[in-house]
Amino acid sequence: MDSNAKDVLTSRLAKGEISIEEYNKISAVISESQTVPLSAPSAPVMKPAISKRLKWLLIGSLLAVVFSFMYAKNVVIGGLSVKNVSVAGRSINFRLVNDGSKSGAVIIKVRGKDVVYCDGFTNIQENRTRDIYFNCQNSIPEGTDVYISASWASGNLQSYSRID
């Protein structure tokens, strides 16, 4: 696969512009379109080798999605995604989207590298969108990498404040 095409595809996945399923489909199409048959008609099709760096890049990208953290942009976990993020001082605003058929409580955490700026929970219905407005306990320094996780709640929510 062309390194540039792969970089663009991985970048789109990291930004949340495409889902893992779309990533896999596009990646397969790009790989298939760049296979080169040998000159003999009965020869097998040659596929390009994947470098170690590319393998680690893919593994890292998938781990980022699995742990549901994203650099203040979009990530999709269990039908939930975070979009249109803006940060100003202690305030953080974003849109929580539920593209799935599940309804219920969602735990939201806003983090920096080594600090949780704020967390709470809200309810969302299936196939709905909610605009979330947080006033965090700690001010978020300008230029800080902000990670937002949104996951379906399971268990006791007493340690979280309600976001309405």
C-alpha positions in Angstrom: 0.0 0.0 0.0 1.3 3.5 -0.8 2.8 5.0 2.3 1.1 8.4 1.7 -2.3 6.8 1.2 -1.9 4.7 4.4 -0.8 7.8 6.4 -3.9 9.7 5.2 -6.1 6.8 6.0 -4.6 6.3 9.5 -4.9 10.1 10.1 -8.6 10.0 9.2 -9.1 7.1 11.6 -7.3 9.0 14.4 -9.3 12.1 13.8 -12.6 10.1 13.9 -13.5 11.0 10.4 -14.0 7.3 9.6 -14.9 4.2 11.7 -12.8 1.1 12.2 -15.0 -0.7 9.7 -14.5 2.0 7.1 -10.8 2.0 7.8 -10.6 -1.8 7.2 -12.6 -1.6 4.0 -10.6 1.2 2.5 -7.3 -0.3 3.6 -8.3 -3.6 1.9 -9.3 -1.8 -1.3 -6.0 0.2 -1.4 -4.0 -3.0 -0.8 -5.9 -4.9 -3.5 -5.5 -2.0 -6.0 -1.8 -2.0 -5.5 -1.0 -5.7 -5.9 1.1 -6.4 -8.9 0.8 -9.7 -10.7 4.0 -11.3 -12.1 4.4 -11.5 -15.8 3.5 -15.2 -16.1 -0.3 -15.7 -16.2 -0.2 -18.6 -13.7 2.1 -16.8 -11.2 0.6 -15.7 -7.8 -0.2 -12.1 -7.1 2.5 -10.3 -5.1 1.4 -8.2 -2.2 3.6 -5.5 -0.7 5.2 -6.3 2.6 4.1 -4.3 5.6 6.9 -2.6 7.5 7.4 -3.0 11.2 6.8 0.7 11.6 3.4 0.5 9.8 2.4 -2.5 11.9 3.2 -0.6 15.1 1.3 2.4 13.8 -1.8 0.3 13.1 -1.5 -1.4 16.5 -1.2 2.0 18.2 -4.1 3.4 16.3 -6.3 0.5 17.3 -5.3 0.7 20.9 -6.2 4.3 21.0 -9.7 3.4 19.8 -10.0 0.5 22.2 -9.2 2.7 25.2 -11.7 5.3 23.8 -9.4 8.3 24.2 -9.0 10.8 21.5 -7.2 14.1 21.1 -10.2 16.4 21.6 -11.9 15.1 18.5 -14.0 12.1 17.6 -13.9 8.5 18.7 -16.6 5.8 18.3 -17.1 3.2 21.1 -20.3 1.2 21.4 -22.2 3.6 19.1 -21.0 6.7 21.1 -18.9 9.4 19.5 -17.6 12.8 20.6 -17.6 15.6 18.0 -17.3 19.4 17.8 -15.0 19.8 20.8 -14.0 23.3 22.1 -12.0 24.1 25.1 -11.7 27.5 26.9 -10.2 27.7 30.4 -12.3 25.5 32.6 -15.1 25.1 30.0 -15.3 22.3 27.5 -18.1 21.8 25.1 -18.8 18.9 22.7 -21.5 16.9 21.1 -22.2 13.4 22.3 -23.6 11.2 19.5 -25.3 7.9 20.0 -25.5 6.1 16.7 -26.5 2.8 18.3 -29.6 1.2 19.5 -28.6 1.3 23.2 -30.0 3.9 25.7 -28.9 4.7 29.2 -26.3 6.4 31.3 -22.9 7.4 29.8 -19.8 8.2 31.9 -17.8 11.0 30.4 -14.2 11.9 31.5 -12.1 14.8 30.3 -8.4 14.2 30.8 -5.0 15.5 30.2 -1.9 13.4 30.1 -1.7 12.9 33.9 -4.8 14.6 35.2 -8.6 14.3 35.1 -10.0 17.7 34.5 -13.6 16.7 35.0 -16.0 13.7 34.8 -19.7 13.1 35.2 -22.5 11.1 33.7 -25.6 11.8 31.5 -28.3 9.8 29.9 -28.8 9.5 26.2 -31.4 7.7 24.2 -30.8 5.5 21.1 -29.9 7.3 17.9 -29.8 10.7 19.6 -27.4 13.6 20.0 -26.6 15.7 23.2 -24.6 18.9 23.5 -22.5 18.6 26.6 -21.2 21.7 28.5 -18.7 21.0 31.3 -17.2 23.4 33.7 -14.2 21.5 35.0 -12.8 21.7 38.5 -9.3 22.5 37.1 -8.5 25.0 34.4 -7.3 23.4 31.2 -4.1 25.1 30.1 -4.1 26.4 26.5 -2.5 24.1 24.0 -3.0 21.0 26.3 -3.8 17.7 24.7 -7.3 16.9 25.9 -8.7 13.4 25.8 -12.4 12.7 26.1 -13.8 9.2 26.9 -17.5 8.4 26.7 -18.5 4.9 27.7 -21.7 3.2 28.7 -22.1 3.1 32.5 -22.2 -0.1 34.4 -22.7 -0.2 38.1 -22.9 2.6 40.7 -22.9 6.2 39.5 -22.7 7.8 43.0 -19.1 8.9 42.5 -20.0 10.9 39.4 -21.9 14.2 39.2 -24.9 14.4 36.8 -24.5 16.4 33.6 -27.7 17.9 32.4 
